[in-house]
Amino acid sequence: MGAAPLSTRKGGRSEAAFLTIHRQEAGYRPIHDRIHDFGEVEQTLNTHQRREQASRCMDCGVPFCHWACPLGNKAPEWNNALFKGDWELAFRLLSSTNPFPEFTGRVCPALCEKACVLNRFNHEPTTNREDEAAIIEAAFREGYIYPRIPVRNGKRVAVVGAGPAGLAAADALNQMGYAVTVYEKNEAAGGLLRYGIPNFKLNKAIIDRRLQLLQAEGIQFQYGVEVPCAETLPQLADQFDAVVIATGTPTARDLKAPGRELKGVHFALELLSQQNRVLAGMEFSKDERITAKGKDVLVIGGGDTGSDCIGTAHRQGCKSVTQIEIMPKPVEGPDDPQNPWPNWPRTLKTTSSHEEGCTRRWNINTLEFLGENGKLTGVKVQEIDWQPNPEGGRPIMVAKGEPEIIKAELVLLAMGFLKPEHPQYAKNVFVCGDAANGASLVVRALASGRQTAKEVNAFLQL
Protein backbone atom coordinates (compact mmCIF):
# COMPACT_ATOMS: atom_id res chain seq x y z
CA MET A 1 0.00 0.00 0.00
CA GLY A 2 1.21 3.50 -0.71
CA ALA A 3 2.12 5.88 2.09
CA ALA A 4 -0.23 8.74 2.81
CA PRO A 5 1.27 12.23 2.45
CA LEU A 6 2.73 13.57 5.65
CA SER A 7 0.38 16.55 5.57
CA THR A 8 -2.73 14.32 5.85
CA ARG A 9 -1.74 12.65 9.09
CA LYS A 10 -3.30 13.86 12.31
CA GLY A 11 -1.92 15.07 15.60
CA GLY A 12 1.65 14.92 16.81
CA ARG A 13 2.19 11.45 15.46
CA SER A 14 1.05 9.65 12.30
CA GLU A 15 -1.86 7.28 12.80
CA ALA A 16 -0.57 3.70 12.54
CA ALA A 17 1.92 4.68 9.87
CA PHE A 18 3.72 1.39 10.41
CA LEU A 19 0.70 -0.33 8.82
CA THR A 20 0.97 1.59 5.56
CA ILE A 21 4.66 2.50 5.39
CA HIS A 22 7.23 -0.25 5.19
CA ARG A 23 10.73 -0.02 6.62
CA GLN A 24 13.02 1.52 4.04
CA GLU A 25 16.78 1.46 4.52
CA ALA A 26 19.08 3.76 2.58
CA GLY A 27 21.11 0.77 1.41
CA TYR A 28 24.64 0.65 0.05
CA ARG A 29 26.39 1.98 -3.00
CA PRO A 30 26.59 -0.59 -5.81
CA ILE A 31 29.32 -3.18 -5.27
CA HIS A 32 31.01 -2.50 -8.61
CA ASP A 33 31.33 1.15 -7.55
CA ARG A 34 32.23 1.01 -3.88
CA ILE A 35 34.74 -1.82 -4.04
CA HIS A 36 37.27 0.44 -5.78
CA ASP A 37 37.49 3.12 -3.10
CA PHE A 38 37.33 3.68 0.65
CA GLY A 39 34.39 6.10 0.57
CA GLU A 40 31.48 5.36 2.90
CA VAL A 41 29.38 2.54 1.48
CA GLU A 42 26.08 3.58 3.08
CA GLN A 43 23.78 5.92 1.21
CA THR A 44 21.14 8.31 2.60
CA LEU A 45 17.42 8.86 2.08
CA ASN A 46 16.02 12.23 1.10
CA THR A 47 14.35 14.44 3.71
CA HIS A 48 10.80 13.36 2.87
CA GLN A 49 11.68 9.67 3.02
CA ARG A 50 13.49 10.16 6.32
CA ARG A 51 10.45 11.82 7.87
CA GLU A 52 8.29 9.00 6.51
CA GLN A 53 10.51 6.49 8.28
CA ALA A 54 10.41 8.45 11.55
CA SER A 55 6.59 8.45 11.33
CA ARG A 56 6.61 4.65 11.67
CA CYS A 57 7.63 4.89 15.35
CA MET A 58 4.59 3.96 17.49
CA ASP A 59 5.54 5.89 20.65
CA CYS A 60 5.10 2.69 22.65
CA GLY A 61 3.80 2.83 26.20
CA VAL A 62 6.85 0.79 27.19
CA PRO A 63 9.67 1.88 24.83
CA PHE A 64 11.88 -1.20 24.67
CA CYS A 65 14.22 0.73 22.35
CA HIS A 66 15.03 3.02 25.27
CA TRP A 67 15.55 -0.03 27.50
CA ALA A 68 17.90 -1.72 25.02
CA CYS A 69 20.08 1.32 24.29
CA PRO A 70 23.10 1.58 26.64
CA LEU A 71 22.83 5.36 26.37
CA GLY A 72 19.09 5.40 27.05
CA ASN A 73 18.38 7.24 23.80
CA LYS A 74 14.83 8.63 23.63
CA ALA A 75 14.05 7.33 20.15
CA PRO A 76 10.26 7.87 20.32
CA GLU A 77 10.72 11.52 21.26
CA TRP A 78 13.26 12.45 18.59
CA ASN A 79 11.52 10.36 15.96
CA ASN A 80 8.34 12.32 16.65
CA ALA A 81 10.19 15.63 16.31
CA LEU A 82 11.77 14.42 13.07
CA PHE A 83 8.39 13.30 11.72
CA LYS A 84 6.98 16.77 12.40
CA GLY A 85 9.95 18.40 10.66
CA ASP A 86 11.41 19.97 13.80
CA TRP A 87 15.02 18.94 13.16
CA GLU A 88 16.43 21.21 15.85
CA LEU A 89 14.21 19.71 18.56
CA ALA A 90 15.10 16.24 17.30
CA PHE A 91 18.79 17.15 17.67
CA ARG A 92 18.30 18.54 21.19
CA LEU A 93 16.52 15.38 22.29
CA LEU A 94 19.08 13.09 20.65
CA SER A 95 22.12 14.91 22.02
CA SER A 96 20.67 14.98 25.54
CA THR A 97 21.67 11.32 25.87
CA ASN A 98 24.12 10.67 23.03
CA PRO A 99 27.28 12.81 22.89
CA PHE A 100 28.34 11.66 19.42
CA PRO A 101 25.39 10.51 17.26
CA GLU A 102 27.53 10.86 14.14
CA PHE A 103 29.53 7.84 15.32
CA THR A 104 26.71 5.59 16.52
CA GLY A 105 24.60 6.60 13.54
CA ARG A 106 27.22 4.96 11.33
CA VAL A 107 28.67 2.02 13.25
CA CYS A 108 26.18 1.01 15.96
CA PRO A 109 24.49 -2.39 15.48
CA ALA A 110 21.31 -0.69 16.71
CA LEU A 111 20.33 -2.69 19.78
CA CYS A 112 17.28 -0.43 19.94
CA GLU A 113 15.98 -1.66 16.59
CA LYS A 114 16.09 -5.31 17.60
CA ALA A 115 14.12 -4.38 20.73
CA CYS A 116 11.60 -2.29 18.75
CA VAL A 117 8.02 -3.54 19.12
CA LEU A 118 7.74 -3.44 15.35
CA ASN A 119 10.58 -5.94 15.14
CA ARG A 120 8.46 -8.28 17.25
CA PHE A 121 5.36 -7.40 15.27
CA ASN A 122 6.57 -7.74 11.66
CA HIS A 123 10.39 -7.62 11.69
CA GLU A 124 10.33 -4.09 10.29
CA PRO A 125 11.61 -1.94 13.18
CA THR A 126 11.92 1.81 13.02
CA THR A 127 15.13 2.95 11.31
CA ASN A 128 16.54 4.53 14.49
CA ARG A 129 20.22 4.32 13.53
CA GLU A 130 19.78 5.96 10.15
CA ASP A 131 17.37 8.51 11.65
CA GLU A 132 19.91 9.62 14.25
CA ALA A 133 22.62 9.88 11.59
CA ALA A 134 20.33 12.12 9.53
CA ILE A 135 19.47 14.26 12.56
CA ILE A 136 23.07 14.94 13.56
CA GLU A 137 24.15 15.69 9.99
CA ALA A 138 21.29 18.18 9.70
CA ALA A 139 22.37 19.73 13.00
CA PHE A 140 25.91 20.32 11.73
CA ARG A 141 24.61 21.54 8.38
CA GLU A 142 22.04 23.97 9.82
CA GLY A 143 24.31 25.36 12.54
CA TYR A 144 22.47 23.91 15.54
CA ILE A 145 25.86 22.78 16.84
CA TYR A 146 28.32 25.36 18.13
CA PRO A 147 30.99 25.51 20.85
CA ARG A 148 29.59 25.55 24.39
CA ILE A 149 32.08 27.20 26.71
CA PRO A 150 31.37 26.17 30.31
CA VAL A 151 32.11 28.13 33.47
CA ARG A 152 35.24 26.60 35.02
CA ASN A 153 35.15 25.23 38.55
CA GLY A 154 38.90 25.37 39.17
CA LYS A 155 39.52 21.61 39.12
CA ARG A 156 41.52 19.59 36.61
CA VAL A 157 40.94 16.09 35.22
CA ALA A 158 43.23 13.99 33.02
CA VAL A 159 41.75 11.48 30.58
CA VAL A 160 44.11 8.78 29.34
CA GLY A 161 43.00 7.49 25.96
CA ALA A 162 41.10 9.31 23.21
CA GLY A 163 38.84 6.54 22.01
CA PRO A 164 35.03 6.78 22.26
CA ALA A 165 34.95 6.19 26.03
CA GLY A 166 37.68 8.72 26.73
CA LEU A 167 36.15 11.32 24.43
CA ALA A 168 32.71 10.84 26.01
CA ALA A 169 34.15 11.22 29.51
CA ALA A 170 36.19 14.26 28.47
CA ASP A 171 33.18 15.91 26.84
CA ALA A 172 30.94 15.38 29.87
CA LEU A 173 33.57 16.51 32.39
CA ASN A 174 34.42 19.55 30.31
CA GLN A 175 30.77 20.63 30.25
CA MET A 176 30.65 20.19 34.03
CA GLY A 177 33.33 22.85 34.27
CA TYR A 178 36.48 20.77 34.76
CA ALA A 179 39.65 21.65 32.87
CA VAL A 180 40.23 18.45 30.89
CA THR A 181 43.48 17.25 29.32
CA VAL A 182 43.35 14.13 27.13
CA TYR A 183 46.52 12.08 26.69
CA GLU A 184 46.69 9.82 23.63
CA LYS A 185 49.51 7.46 22.61
CA ASN A 186 48.73 7.72 18.87
CA GLU A 187 49.22 10.69 16.59
CA ALA A 188 45.52 11.55 16.55
CA ALA A 189 42.37 10.98 18.62
CA GLY A 190 39.62 8.50 17.95
CA GLY A 191 40.95 5.14 19.14
CA LEU A 192 39.34 2.28 17.23
CA LEU A 193 37.04 4.79 15.53
CA ARG A 194 40.09 6.10 13.72
CA TYR A 195 42.47 3.14 13.63
CA GLY A 196 40.17 0.12 13.70
CA ILE A 197 37.04 0.98 11.74
CA PRO A 198 37.66 1.34 7.98
CA ASN A 199 36.91 4.59 6.20
CA PHE A 200 34.23 2.87 4.13
CA LYS A 201 32.19 2.63 7.35
CA LEU A 202 33.32 5.85 9.05
CA ASN A 203 34.98 8.70 7.18
CA LYS A 204 37.67 10.12 9.44
CA ALA A 205 36.62 13.67 8.57
CA ILE A 206 33.59 12.95 10.79
CA ILE A 207 35.92 12.39 13.74
CA ASP A 208 38.00 15.48 12.95
CA ARG A 209 34.86 17.63 12.80
CA ARG A 210 33.91 16.59 16.33
CA LEU A 211 37.46 17.02 17.64
CA GLN A 212 37.55 20.59 16.36
CA LEU A 213 34.40 21.27 18.36
CA LEU A 214 35.77 19.64 21.52
CA GLN A 215 38.96 21.68 21.24
CA ALA A 216 36.97 24.87 20.70
CA GLU A 217 35.11 24.05 23.92
CA GLY A 218 38.38 23.97 25.83
CA ILE A 219 39.52 20.34 25.95
CA GLN A 220 43.29 20.00 25.59
CA PHE A 221 44.79 17.08 23.64
CA GLN A 222 48.34 15.80 23.96
CA TYR A 223 49.39 13.14 21.44
CA GLY A 224 52.24 10.65 21.42
CA VAL A 225 52.06 10.18 25.19
CA GLU A 226 52.16 6.57 26.41
CA VAL A 227 50.13 6.46 29.64
CA PRO A 228 49.62 4.75 31.99
CA CYS A 229 52.91 3.29 33.06
CA ALA A 230 54.48 2.74 36.45
CA GLU A 231 56.17 6.14 36.44
CA THR A 232 53.67 8.49 34.81
CA LEU A 233 50.31 7.42 36.26
CA PRO A 234 51.12 8.28 39.89
CA GLN A 235 52.43 11.63 38.65
CA LEU A 236 49.17 12.33 36.84
CA ALA A 237 47.18 11.31 39.90
CA ASP A 238 49.19 13.84 41.93
CA GLN A 239 49.02 16.61 39.33
CA PHE A 240 45.29 16.33 38.59
CA ASP A 241 42.26 16.22 40.84
CA ALA A 242 41.15 13.03 39.07
CA VAL A 243 42.34 10.71 36.30
CA VAL A 244 40.17 8.67 33.93
CA ILE A 245 41.78 5.65 32.26
CA ALA A 246 40.16 4.86 28.91
CA THR A 247 42.91 2.94 27.16
CA GLY A 248 40.65 0.29 25.59
CA THR A 249 41.76 -3.29 25.01
CA PRO A 250 45.17 -2.99 23.34
CA THR A 251 46.10 -6.69 23.42
CA ALA A 252 44.62 -8.78 20.62
CA ARG A 253 43.92 -12.47 21.18
CA ASP A 254 46.72 -14.44 19.49
CA LEU A 255 46.77 -17.89 17.90
CA LYS A 256 49.82 -19.85 19.03
CA ALA A 257 49.77 -22.43 16.25
CA PRO A 258 53.00 -23.71 14.65
CA GLY A 259 54.23 -21.35 11.96
CA ARG A 260 52.81 -18.23 13.64
CA GLU A 261 56.15 -16.45 12.96
CA LEU A 262 55.84 -16.77 9.17
CA LYS A 263 55.79 -13.57 7.13
CA GLY A 264 52.18 -12.94 6.15
CA VAL A 265 50.47 -13.69 9.48
CA HIS A 266 49.18 -10.50 11.10
CA PHE A 267 46.72 -9.26 13.66
CA ALA A 268 43.68 -7.69 12.02
CA LEU A 269 44.41 -4.26 13.49
CA GLU A 270 47.86 -4.26 11.92
CA LEU A 271 46.19 -4.22 8.53
CA LEU A 272 43.27 -1.97 9.43
CA SER A 273 45.23 0.70 11.29
CA GLN A 274 47.94 0.83 8.65
CA GLN A 275 45.42 1.19 5.83
CA ASN A 276 43.67 4.04 7.66
CA ARG A 277 47.01 5.74 8.19
CA VAL A 278 47.87 5.35 4.50
CA LEU A 279 44.59 7.04 3.61
CA ALA A 280 45.51 9.84 6.04
CA GLY A 281 48.76 10.42 4.13
CA MET A 282 51.27 8.38 6.11
CA GLU A 283 53.88 6.50 4.10
CA PHE A 284 55.27 3.02 4.73
CA SER A 285 58.19 1.20 3.16
CA LYS A 286 57.63 -1.83 0.96
CA ASP A 287 58.74 -4.13 3.77
CA GLU A 288 56.44 -2.43 6.29
CA ARG A 289 53.38 -2.38 4.05
CA ILE A 290 50.72 -5.00 4.72
CA THR A 291 48.62 -5.53 1.62
CA ALA A 292 46.22 -8.10 0.22
CA LYS A 293 46.91 -7.13 -3.39
CA GLY A 294 47.00 -10.22 -5.60
CA LYS A 295 46.86 -12.58 -2.61
CA ASP A 296 44.60 -15.31 -1.31
CA VAL A 297 43.51 -14.00 2.09
CA LEU A 298 42.30 -15.97 5.10
CA VAL A 299 40.52 -14.15 7.92
CA ILE A 300 40.36 -16.09 11.19
CA GLY A 301 37.46 -14.82 13.28
CA GLY A 302 33.81 -14.35 12.35
CA GLY A 303 33.02 -10.98 13.98
CA ASP A 304 32.85 -7.38 12.81
CA THR A 305 36.63 -6.93 12.81
CA GLY A 306 36.94 -9.91 10.50
CA SER A 307 34.28 -8.38 8.26
CA ASP A 308 36.25 -5.12 8.15
CA CYS A 309 39.30 -7.10 7.02
CA ILE A 310 37.27 -8.62 4.18
CA GLY A 311 36.17 -5.23 2.88
CA THR A 312 39.69 -3.85 3.18
CA ALA A 313 41.19 -6.87 1.38
CA HIS A 314 38.81 -6.35 -1.53
CA ARG A 315 39.72 -2.69 -1.83
CA GLN A 316 43.40 -3.55 -1.78
CA GLY A 317 42.87 -5.93 -4.71
CA CYS A 318 42.95 -9.39 -3.15
CA LYS A 319 42.69 -12.50 -5.30
CA SER A 320 40.26 -14.23 -2.94
CA VAL A 321 39.17 -14.02 0.66
CA THR A 322 37.95 -16.73 3.05
CA GLN A 323 36.64 -16.22 6.58
CA ILE A 324 36.64 -19.06 9.11
CA GLU A 325 35.15 -19.23 12.58
CA ILE A 326 35.74 -21.89 15.23
CA MET A 327 32.18 -21.60 16.60
CA PRO A 328 29.04 -23.01 14.94
CA LYS A 329 27.13 -21.07 12.31
CA PRO A 330 24.58 -18.74 13.91
CA VAL A 331 20.90 -19.34 13.35
CA GLU A 332 19.63 -17.76 10.13
CA GLY A 333 17.07 -15.48 11.81
CA PRO A 334 15.30 -13.20 12.02
CA ASP A 335 14.47 -14.78 15.39
CA ASP A 336 16.84 -16.42 17.86
CA PRO A 337 15.05 -18.96 20.08
CA GLN A 338 17.89 -18.76 22.61
CA ASN A 339 17.53 -14.97 22.94
CA PRO A 340 13.89 -14.07 22.28
CA TRP A 341 12.70 -10.49 21.75
CA PRO A 342 13.45 -7.92 23.11
CA ASN A 343 16.91 -9.36 23.74
CA TRP A 344 19.60 -9.14 21.07
CA PRO A 345 19.25 -12.09 18.64
CA ARG A 346 22.49 -13.90 17.89
CA THR A 347 21.60 -14.55 14.28
CA LEU A 348 23.69 -14.79 11.12
CA LYS A 349 24.93 -11.36 10.07
CA THR A 350 25.79 -10.56 6.47
CA THR A 351 27.64 -7.25 6.19
CA SER A 352 28.32 -5.03 3.18
CA SER A 353 31.81 -6.55 3.09
CA HIS A 354 30.43 -10.08 2.94
CA GLU A 355 28.22 -9.04 0.03
CA GLU A 356 31.33 -8.01 -1.87
CA GLY A 357 32.48 -11.61 -2.03
CA CYS A 358 33.72 -14.05 0.62
CA THR A 359 33.76 -17.75 1.37
CA ARG A 360 32.45 -18.17 4.91
CA ARG A 361 32.92 -21.32 6.98
CA TRP A 362 32.11 -22.28 10.56
CA ASN A 363 33.29 -25.02 12.94
CA ILE A 364 36.83 -24.71 11.59
CA ASN A 365 39.86 -25.06 13.87
CA THR A 366 43.29 -23.77 12.82
CA LEU A 367 46.07 -26.34 13.26
CA GLU A 368 49.18 -24.92 11.61
CA PHE A 369 50.49 -22.09 9.43
CA LEU A 370 52.43 -23.44 6.46
CA GLY A 371 55.15 -21.69 4.48
CA GLU A 372 58.23 -21.78 2.30
CA ASN A 373 61.39 -19.71 2.79
CA GLY A 374 59.80 -17.97 5.76
CA LYS A 375 56.72 -16.85 3.84
CA LEU A 376 53.15 -18.03 4.38
CA THR A 377 51.68 -20.28 1.70
CA GLY A 378 48.70 -21.86 3.41
CA VAL A 379 46.95 -22.88 6.63
CA LYS A 380 46.15 -26.39 7.79
CA VAL A 381 42.67 -26.48 9.28
CA GLN A 382 40.33 -29.08 10.72
CA GLU A 383 36.56 -29.24 10.57
CA ILE A 384 35.14 -29.88 14.06
CA ASP A 385 31.97 -30.56 15.99
CA TRP A 386 30.98 -29.31 19.42
CA GLN A 387 29.61 -31.92 21.80
CA PRO A 388 28.02 -31.37 25.22
CA ASN A 389 30.37 -31.66 28.14
CA PRO A 390 29.12 -34.39 30.49
CA GLU A 391 30.58 -32.41 33.40
CA GLY A 392 28.89 -29.24 32.28
CA GLY A 393 30.58 -26.00 31.19
CA ARG A 394 32.21 -25.38 27.83
CA PRO A 395 31.30 -27.94 25.12
CA ILE A 396 33.99 -30.33 23.95
CA MET A 397 35.61 -29.80 20.55
CA VAL A 398 35.83 -33.01 18.48
CA ALA A 399 37.63 -33.40 15.15
CA LYS A 400 35.49 -34.24 12.14
CA GLY A 401 36.95 -35.69 8.94
CA GLU A 402 40.50 -35.12 7.75
CA PRO A 403 42.58 -31.91 8.01
CA GLU A 404 42.74 -29.77 4.88
CA ILE A 405 44.89 -26.90 3.62
CA ILE A 406 43.52 -23.48 2.73
CA LYS A 407 45.80 -21.61 0.36
CA ALA A 408 46.74 -18.19 1.74
CA GLU A 409 49.54 -15.67 1.40
CA LEU A 410 47.98 -13.38 4.01
CA VAL A 411 46.30 -14.39 7.27
CA LEU A 412 44.51 -11.87 9.47
CA LEU A 413 43.78 -12.80 13.08
CA ALA A 414 40.48 -11.24 14.11
CA MET A 415 39.65 -13.20 17.25
CA GLY A 416 38.90 -10.38 19.64
CA PHE A 417 40.86 -8.75 22.45
CA LEU A 418 41.95 -9.65 25.96
CA LYS A 419 40.34 -7.80 28.85
CA PRO A 420 43.01 -5.68 30.57
CA GLU A 421 44.02 -6.29 34.15
CA HIS A 422 44.52 -3.27 36.38
CA PRO A 423 46.47 -2.79 39.60
CA GLN A 424 45.05 -1.04 42.61
CA TYR A 425 44.90 2.65 41.72
CA ALA A 426 44.67 5.73 43.87
CA LYS A 427 41.16 6.78 44.91
CA ASN A 428 41.08 9.58 42.35
CA VAL A 429 41.76 7.23 39.40
CA PHE A 430 38.78 5.81 37.48
CA VAL A 431 38.62 3.23 34.66
CA CYS A 432 35.99 3.23 31.92
CA GLY A 433 35.02 1.76 28.56
CA ASP A 434 36.69 -1.33 27.19
CA ALA A 435 39.57 -0.83 29.62
CA ALA A 436 37.14 -1.62 32.43
CA ASN A 437 34.69 -4.01 30.80
CA GLY A 438 36.54 -5.70 27.95
CA ALA A 439 35.98 -5.25 24.23
CA SER A 440 32.43 -4.21 23.38
CA LEU A 441 30.40 -1.77 21.27
CA VAL A 442 31.07 1.91 20.63
CA VAL A 443 27.69 2.77 22.13
CA ARG A 444 28.61 0.96 25.36
CA ALA A 445 31.94 2.78 25.47
CA LEU A 446 30.12 6.11 25.17
CA ALA A 447 27.71 5.14 27.94
CA SER A 448 30.58 4.05 30.19
CA GLY A 449 32.45 7.30 29.56
CA ARG A 450 29.43 9.40 30.49
CA GLN A 451 28.73 7.32 33.61
CA THR A 452 32.35 7.55 34.72
CA ALA A 453 32.23 11.32 34.31
CA LYS A 454 29.30 11.37 36.74
CA GLU A 455 31.27 9.24 39.19
CA VAL A 456 34.28 11.57 38.95
CA ASN A 457 32.07 14.56 39.55
CA ALA A 458 30.46 12.95 42.60
CA PHE A 459 33.90 12.06 43.98
CA LEU A 460 35.24 15.60 43.51
CA GLN A 461 32.16 17.09 45.18
CA LEU A 462 32.91 15.27 48.45
DAVEN-V393875 format. One line per field, one symbol per residue. psi: psi as a letter, one per 20 degrees, with the letter a starting at -180 (. if undefined). burial: # if it has 9 or more other C-alpha atoms within 8 Angstrom, else .. Layout:
psi=???
burial=???
This chain:
psi=qqpqqhiiqqaiqqolhihipqpoqhaqqqgighijrjqphpaqrrgghghghhiipilqhnnhghhhphikpmghghhggggijnhgggggggihhohmhhghihipjmhhhhiphhhhgjkmrqmgghghghghhhgghikiprpoorpqjjqppppopkahgghggggghghiiqoppppphrirrhchhgihpqhihopihhghghhhghghiippporkooqqrhghghgghhhqhqppoljbnioqprolqpjhiqpioqqghggghgghhghiiqqqrhhhpoqjpjqppppopjahggghhghggghikqgrpppqphrqpqqnbiqohimqqjrppmrpporhhhhiopppqrlpppgqpqrpkjqphrpprpqrqpqqohjrbprpppqoaqqrppppippoomjaqppqpqaorrhjpqprbhhhirpbqghhggggggghhhhggggii.
burial=........#...##..##.##.#..#..#....##..######......########.....######################.##.###.###.###.########.###########...#################...#.....#.#..#####################.#########...###.###########..##...#.###.###.#####.#....###.##..##########..##...#.##.#.###########.###.............##.########..###############.######........##..#######.##...#####.#..###########...############..#.....#..........#.#############.......############..#############.##.....
